[in-house]
Amino acid sequence: MRRGVKVLVWTGVFAACAGAGAFVAAHTNPFPPGVEDPGARPTTPPPTSPSPTNERWTLGMFSATKHVLHVGGSCRSTWQTWGPVTIDPNGIVTGTVTARLRSWSCDFAVAQVQTRLVRLTVSGDRSGDRIAFAFSIEGSAPTGSQDLGGFASTVEHIRPKGQIVQEGYAGIGVHATRPDGDFGGYTNDSEIQLNCVAGC
């Protein structure tokens, strides 16, 4: 066989071998099952679930209160309460609201200074569409004043409970009575509105 023909034959053999090697390399996984390719990157990001957030609500309340004295006569007052309330993902209700005096009167002359502002904390819980809460007095103003109409004497005794509707709203009416310790008594009639402003 001539030298030129031999060169051509061997060149063809080498080319065929190279092509076969490339084909095998392209179709073979160099990492056995269970071994991760260190250069591989995930094709899709792992799914993430959004973190639960607090619901933010506003609480508004109108209260008409009355103190009936056993010696005769009574004092009356009306109050408006407003402030933010939070409901966390576990259903815990917290908030700080302020009650302001709108009007007051007595059937007799009084020398005491009438309270005009009461700071309240709100605590309670929500379960599904049901919500229940209570108020606690944190302070009042002016210093040394008295609430003659009975709001401060009754607000911690009301226990609002209601149902939240789909639109993020709850309307609750509540009534409370208690003795004043001197054969008289207090009454409190309040109307409460809760409106969701974020997170609901």
NUBANU-524023 format. One line per field, with one value per residue (C-alpha): residue in three letters; x, y, z. Coordinates in pm, 1 decimal, decimal comma. Example, Ala and Ser with C-alpha at 12.3 -4.5 7.8 and 13.67 -1.06 7.14 Angstrom:
<rolums>
r	c(ALA:SER)
xx	c(1230,0:1367,0)
yy	c(-450,0:-106,0)
zz	c(780,0:714,0)
</rolums>
This chain:
<rolums>
r	c(MET:ARG:ARG:GLY:VAL:LYS:VAL:LEU:VAL:TRP:THR:GLY:VAL:PHE:ALA:ALA:CYS:ALA:GLY:ALA:GLY:ALA:PHE:VAL:ALA:ALA:HIS:THR:ASN:PRO:PHE:PRO:PRO:GLY:VAL:GLU:ASP:PRO:GLY:ALA:ARG:PRO:THR:THR:PRO:PRO:PRO:THR:SER:PRO:SER:PRO:THR:ASN:GLU:ARG:TRP:THR:LEU:GLY:MET:PHE:SER:ALA:THR:LYS:HIS:VAL:LEU:HIS:VAL:GLY:GLY:SER:CYS:ARG:SER:THR:TRP:GLN:THR:TRP:GLY:PRO:VAL:THR:ILE:ASP:PRO:ASN:GLY:ILE:VAL:THR:GLY:THR:VAL:THR:ALA:ARG:LEU:ARG:SER:TRP:SER:CYS:ASP:PHE:ALA:VAL:ALA:GLN:VAL:GLN:THR:ARG:LEU:VAL:ARG:LEU:THR:VAL:SER:GLY:ASP:ARG:SER:GLY:ASP:ARG:ILE:ALA:PHE:ALA:PHE:SER:ILE:GLU:GLY:SER:ALA:PRO:THR:GLY:SER:GLN:ASP:LEU:GLY:GLY:PHE:ALA:SER:THR:VAL:GLU:HIS:ILE:ARG:PRO:LYS:GLY:GLN:ILE:VAL:GLN:GLU:GLY:TYR:ALA:GLY:ILE:GLY:VAL:HIS:ALA:THR:ARG:PRO:ASP:GLY:ASP:PHE:GLY:GLY:TYR:THR:ASN:ASP:SER:GLU:ILE:GLN:LEU:ASN:CYS:VAL:ALA:GLY:CYS)
xx	c(0,0:130,9:237,2:-17,2:-302,5:-191,9:-192,4:-546,0:-668,7:-521,9:-651,7:-1000,5:-966,2:-858,1:-1142,8:-1395,7:-1258,5:-1271,2:-1630,1:-1731,8:-1564,4:-1740,9:-2075,4:-2024,7:-1910,5:-2213,7:-2454,4:-2291,4:-2352,5:-2008,2:-2175,2:-2332,3:-2685,3:-2703,2:-2396,2:-2474,0:-2302,8:-2116,3:-2159,4:-2533,3:-2774,4:-3141,2:-3360,7:-3646,9:-3628,1:-3762,7:-4122,0:-4161,8:-4472,0:-4546,0:-4496,8:-4821,3:-4868,4:-5066,5:-5407,4:-5450,4:-5792,3:-5943,9:-6182,2:-6449,3:-6693,1:-6972,8:-7077,4:-7369,5:-7326,6:-7528,8:-7477,6:-7800,1:-7752,7:-7962,7:-8031,3:-8194,8:-8081,9:-7822,4:-7520,9:-7489,5:-7204,0:-7129,9:-6789,9:-6623,2:-6337,0:-6096,9:-5767,8:-5573,1:-5609,3:-5386,6:-5476,5:-5171,0:-5160,5:-5250,5:-5567,9:-5441,5:-5604,5:-5406,7:-5434,4:-5429,8:-5726,0:-5834,5:-6180,2:-6274,5:-6565,5:-6830,8:-7085,5:-7190,3:-7450,7:-7583,5:-7921,7:-7747,4:-7451,7:-7112,9:-6773,2:-6564,1:-6362,0:-6502,1:-6263,6:-6226,3:-5987,7:-5935,9:-5656,5:-5748,7:-5569,1:-5753,7:-5696,5:-5880,3:-5881,7:-6022,8:-6129,9:-6245,3:-6498,3:-6567,0:-6392,1:-6405,9:-6213,5:-6205,9:-6077,8:-5839,5:-5788,5:-5428,3:-5475,9:-5699,9:-5686,6:-5701,1:-5504,3:-5722,8:-6049,3:-6354,7:-6580,2:-6919,7:-7124,1:-6986,8:-6780,2:-6461,3:-6663,3:-6813,2:-6577,9:-6369,9:-6689,1:-6814,8:-6718,1:-6776,6:-6826,0:-6920,3:-6888,1:-6656,2:-6813,8:-6628,1:-6576,3:-6351,5:-6610,9:-6774,5:-7052,3:-7109,4:-7359,8:-7295,3:-7475,7:-7339,2:-7469,6:-7300,2:-7367,4:-7176,4:-7131,1:-7363,0:-7706,4:-7685,9:-7571,2:-7402,5:-7511,7:-7315,2:-7462,7:-7195,0:-7191,0:-6859,8:-6735,4:-6424,5:-6287,2:-5989,7:-5741,1:-5460,2:-5372,4:-5725,7)
yy	c(0,0:337,6:577,3:843,3:596,2:480,6:839,1:891,2:567,2:647,2:1002,7:864,1:619,8:895,4:1118,7:839,7:768,7:1136,6:1164,9:855,6:989,3:1322,1:1147,2:928,9:1225,7:1428,9:1151,9:1029,5:1169,3:1192,3:1191,4:862,1:862,4:1043,9:1262,3:1629,0:1816,9:2098,8:2326,8:2271,8:2554,2:2512,6:2589,7:2725,9:2910,3:2723,3:2809,3:3068,6:3132,9:3490,5:3561,8:3629,6:3996,0:4185,9:4324,7:4694,1:4823,3:5146,2:5142,3:5406,0:5408,9:5641,1:5604,5:5749,7:5701,3:5788,5:5795,3:5780,2:5881,7:5724,4:6069,5:6173,8:6322,3:6201,7:6302,3:6218,5:6225,6:6133,8:6019,5:5949,5:5697,2:5653,6:5477,7:5198,7:4828,6:4542,3:4174,9:3950,4:3618,4:3430,3:3635,5:3845,4:4189,3:4484,8:4860,3:5199,2:5434,0:5767,1:5859,5:6228,1:6394,0:6533,1:6661,1:6628,5:6760,3:6704,4:6775,1:6968,0:7198,2:7027,0:7149,5:6865,8:6906,8:6686,0:6444,0:6522,7:6256,0:5888,1:5675,6:5310,3:4993,1:4729,8:4354,9:4054,8:3783,4:3697,0:3345,4:3319,5:3596,2:3638,8:3906,6:3986,0:4246,0:4460,2:4801,1:4897,8:5253,4:5374,3:5735,4:6041,4:6417,8:6677,5:6551,1:6512,6:6527,4:6301,8:6153,7:6246,9:6078,1:5725,9:5648,4:5578,9:5372,0:5144,6:5122,4:4843,8:4644,1:4633,0:4322,7:4387,6:4075,3:4071,0:3926,4:4054,9:4065,2:4004,7:4373,1:4401,0:4564,2:4488,1:4680,0:4602,0:4736,4:4688,5:4774,0:4758,1:4845,2:4836,1:4971,9:5274,2:5134,5:5396,5:5261,7:5430,9:5294,7:5349,6:5261,3:5256,5:5223,1:5211,9:5161,0:5035,8:5020,3:4833,8:4893,5:4712,9:4945,9:4701,9:4331,3:4191,2)
zz	c(0,0:-89,1:183,2:80,2:97,8:447,1:570,3:443,6:604,1:945,7:929,6:871,8:1160,9:1401,4:1287,5:1343,1:1691,5:1784,5:1668,7:1865,8:2178,4:2148,8:2101,9:2410,6:2622,2:2520,3:2617,3:2937,7:3293,7:3461,3:3804,5:3919,1:4065,3:4398,5:4332,0:4273,2:3995,4:4174,8:3877,3:3843,6:3924,5:4010,0:3713,6:3927,8:4262,8:4565,6:4650,6:4925,1:5131,8:5241,2:5610,2:5797,5:5883,3:6143,8:6058,7:6134,0:6238,9:6365,9:6660,9:6706,5:6998,4:7109,2:7473,7:7669,1:8044,9:8351,0:8726,7:8928,6:9292,4:9568,4:9719,0:9393,9:9067,7:8821,8:8613,5:8243,9:7994,7:7635,7:7512,7:7180,9:7164,0:6873,5:6801,0:6627,6:6703,3:6585,2:6536,1:6503,2:6307,6:6627,8:6670,1:6964,0:6976,9:7116,4:7093,0:7260,1:7216,5:7361,2:7492,5:7484,9:7663,1:7426,8:7680,6:8044,1:8285,6:8636,9:8797,5:9075,1:9123,7:9152,2:9266,2:9122,7:8802,6:8526,7:8353,6:7984,7:7851,1:7933,6:7784,1:7732,0:7630,4:7428,9:7470,3:7336,0:7073,0:6734,1:6630,2:6270,0:6217,8:6590,9:6795,9:7167,7:7365,1:7677,4:7789,6:8069,0:8193,4:8170,0:8272,3:8259,4:8241,0:8389,5:8687,6:8996,8:8799,3:8836,8:8573,9:8714,3:8441,8:8495,0:8183,8:8381,4:8629,3:8362,9:8061,3:8217,0:8275,4:7918,1:7716,9:7346,6:7132,8:6767,7:6421,1:6149,7:5803,8:5477,6:5410,7:5719,6:5943,9:6278,4:6450,9:6818,3:7069,1:7439,9:7765,3:8119,1:8465,7:8803,9:9153,0:9275,9:9629,3:9779,7:9681,6:9343,2:9010,5:8676,6:8324,8:8000,4:7651,4:7381,3:7005,9:6861,7:6503,1:6390,6:6040,7:5884,9:5716,1:5619,9:5611,3:5602,4)
</rolums>
